[in-house]
Amino acid sequence: MKDLVEFIVKALVDNPDQVTVSEIEGEKTTVIELRVAQEDLGKVIGRQGRTARAIRTLLTAAATKDKKRIVLEILE
C-alpha cells in the first residue's frame, strides 16, 4: 500500500523527491503517513479534498481483499 500511495503522489506533485511515505501497521488497521513539500500540499489535497478522497478510495478498495482498514494521513 505504501508503494501505491508513493506512486500516485509522485505523479501529482512538482517535487517528487520530497515525498515521504511511512506505514504504521496495526492488527487490523494500517496508518499511512504522507509528507510532501509545502507548495505541493494543495495538489495532493485537491479542490475540496477530492484528490485526497480519491486516493483514500483506492486504498480502501485495495485493502478490502486483505480484510484490513487503511487510514491515510496527510501531514504538513
N, C-alpha and C positions, 0 to 999 in steps of 0.2 A: 504494500500500500504506500509505503514511503516513496518508492521509486515512481509510482503513478503520479503522486502529488508533485514530486520534483519535476517530472517530465512535462506536465501540464503547465505549471507555473513558470518554468524556464522559457517556455514558448510564448508566454504572455508579456513578460517584463523586458525592460531595456537593459537591465544589469543582471544577466543570468548568473554571473559569478558571485553575486551577493545573496543568492538564495540558499538558505539553510533549512533543512527539514530534519526534525528529530522525532523519534517514535517512542512512546512510553506504553508498554504493553501491560495490561491487567489480565485478570482471569477471563472476563467476557467483554471487556471494553478496552479499546486501544485509543490513546490520545496522540494525535499528530500535531506537532507544533511547527508552524511555518513562520519564518522570518524573511523579510525582503527589505530592499533599500527603501528609505522613506519616500522617495519620489515615485516608486513603483507600487506603493500601497493601494492607491486608488484603482490601479489597473487590476489588481488581484481581487479587490472587493467588488468593483463594478458599480454600475448605476443601481442605487437602492439595494445593493447586495446581491445582484443577480448572478454575477460571475462566481462569487463565493458559494452561493446556494447551489449552483450547477456543479461545482467541484464536490460539494458535500453529497449531492445526489449520486454522483458517480461512485464516490467512496462507499456509500450505503449499499448501492447495487452490487459492488464488487465484494463487500464484506458479508452480504447475505448468504452466499454459498458456503462461507466458513462458519456461519451462525455466530457472528461476532457483531459488535457495535463499534462504530468508529466515530470519533469526535475530532473535528478539525478546528484548531485554534490558530487564528492569525494574530501574531504578536508584533508589536511595534518595536 
